[in-house]
Amino acid sequence: MPDLSTANLWKIIGSTPMVALRYSYGGGLEQQVLVKCEQYNLTGSITDRVALYILQKAQEQGDLHSGDLIVEASAGDSGLSYAAVGKALGFRVLIIMPDTVSLEHRAAIKAKGAGIKLAGKTEAPVKLAEAMAHLDGIFLPKRFAEKWRVEAHEQTTGREIGHFLLLEELSPSALVMGVKSGAAITGISRYLHKVFPDMLVKTVQVSDSPTLVDFARFGQPLTLACGDALVLQQKLAGELRLEVGATSAVNLLGAIKWQQEYGQNKTVLTVFPDSCKKKNTDQVQVLPSYLSAGIDLLGYQVLAKI
């Protein structure tokens, strides 16, 4: 019989490696950025941590019971994470998504053993999931997300990074990350600030991408062009064989931008939160104004798994 415990799943979710990614900019000296590589999680996403943490907490507190159906409204990584983690824990899982979701993403959800329900566009999947919550035996992770998402990153991702830095006797100058829900950067920085209170936290924003997050609480963001990040994403895949997603490229580009402007000799942290779900083989136009045009990727060294 397979071990369906959360303790067993934490062996393949989290404890991801830290790497020192080496680069030079504009033909200058070699520099490095420290990166937490979350693309090595179960489904290739940092959201696996949140899914497992929420389901574990819900079981411990009696909100999730054997035989329940886990229902998640999602068109992105969280749907895949709950499909994989929920099934691994022995639960039935239903992912409700818009009609516009790609066939590749639907196939990935089904491959994890979860059911799929298409429900129109925009807010329709969320409304359907909320309506189902009134039925017996239905568990909605989103009802607990606000409570436990930040805590998940504080207690797992942030703790692992903090322990690594202490063991290596490194003191970070800045954590640089993009912001989606704000849970990852909030949780990680909350833990790291307990150990390194002087560490700066800088957010990254793609200039032509809308966001629902209030950046004000994180300070003025570093702004990048989407095409600039796509160029770096292709460089990471082609030159270093690091098949990471667009969000990972944004994070690294933001970290390099901050390092060039404010601290070339300082320790800078970032996170690769996603893997590349679909390779983009189209050649991205490299504009002279792009930061990525001057970046030479020199390699990376795997430092530790905590």
Secondary structure, DSSP 8 states (H G I E B T S, - for coil): -----HHHHTTTSS--EEEEEEEEETT---EEEEEEEGGGSTTSBTHHHHHHHHHHHHHHTTSS-TT-EEEEE-SSHHHHHHHHHHHHTT-EEEEEE-TTS-HHHHHHHHHTT-EEEE--STTHHHHHHHHHTTSTTEE-THHHHHHHHHHHIIIIIIHHHHHHHHHTT---SEEEEE-SSSHHHHHHHHHHHHH-TT-EEEEEEETTS---S-GGGG-S-EEE-HHHHHHHHHHHHHHH---B-HHHHHHHHHHHHHHHHH-TTS-EEEEE-BB-SS---S-----TT-GGGGEEEEEEEEEEE-
